[in-house]
Amino acid sequence: MTSLFKNNMISSLKSKRNNKGKSAVQGENNYKMMAFVVAAVLILSAAIPGICYCVKHKNRIETFFAGKKSPDYYKYGSPLKNITDEKNRMLNVCFIIYPFTDTEKHKTYLKARRKGIYFIGMSSYINFPCKTQNKHCITYKDDNISWTHNYFDLVSGWCHCYRDPNTCIPSPFPKRLISESDFIRHEGYNYDPKIRDADKEYDFIYICLKDNDKCEDGWQSEGRNWAVAKKCIDIMCEKYKMKGLLIGRVNCELPKSCHTQKLVDTTDFLKYHEFMKQYQRCKFIFVPNILDASPRVLAEGLAHNLPCLVNYNIVGGWKYVNDKTGEFFTDETDFEKSLIKLRKNMEKQQYQPRDYFINNHGPKHEGKELINFIKEIIPDYKKKLNYDIDEIEYLRPVV
């Protein structure tokens, strides 16, 4: 009897202990559940505004994420110029190529910046970022809206064209001697090496579009130095009976010697592909320009194997002129001396302008230098750029 009583007592105590253990576990589980519910409520409360925004702006968000994969997501027009790689993929880096002449252009810059685009200045327009020297340009006056911006605050570095890089760009500011004209698409030209000088119709070609139907002075005549050009053309016509092709100044007055002897033909504005055919009709290119930061016509002429006669004071493009490509002059006073030297060297076939340009300029030269420059001026470029430029062969501005 006593033994039976003891066993019952022990069983009762064990049962109470088990019940207490179960209660403790259940209490702990209830606490965890309550904590989970509170946390879920807090998270949901914080998320609700974001969920509502996503529902309301669903299309905008889808466009954003889909857009970054689109080739046109980073595409912009002037005054911005996009940069692409050898596969024509657009990098989230743009050039600023000329001043913001109105508020809309500055807004375009700000919009692009919000998209995650980085910026590099480029001297491609007259003598930008210097104050404009062409008196026919809207940015000529110091109080023009263009000069309310400090462009060095808007970019990470500058691609310039100057002999002295500190001409307009602060000395410590990152800079590279890279010009837009370096990147002409010479591989697409229909250059024919079989055409000899003896087969060509003209001795020289000069490009200077007319500014108006009255041929009054304007932006083009100032930029292409028409006043000096006329004097030099007169020397070529009067003394050397040379034939010239003048692109863009049809019905404009020519030096009397050229007109009476019918030594210079003029054209109106030509479409690009028609214009490109004109280079191979001429023996050399005449470039009296001064206010020209990126003389594309000079690079195009060289790529068509035309030696050049270039104004020494030209803002950009001077780097193309050497003993393999042509000669410098300054104005009509020393022009004849340079012309004689050019013609003698051409007779001796001492110039190889096309070979020089292709082997020293273009995407595979300045295009690789541009990659190095971007890596220098954009910290953490691997994280910030939309493509890994360490895997890119070269970069170049879009056409």
Beta strands, then each sheet from edge to edge (+ up, - down):
strand 1: 80-85
strand 2: 90-96
strand 3: 118-122
strand 4: 158-160
strand 5: 175-177
strand 6: 202-207
strand 7: 244-247
strand 8: 264-267
strand 9: 282-287
strand 10: 308-311
strand 11: 326-329
strand 12: 395-397
sheet 1: 5+ 4+ 3+ 2+ 1- 12+
sheet 2: 8+ 7+ 6+ 9+ 10+ 11+
end
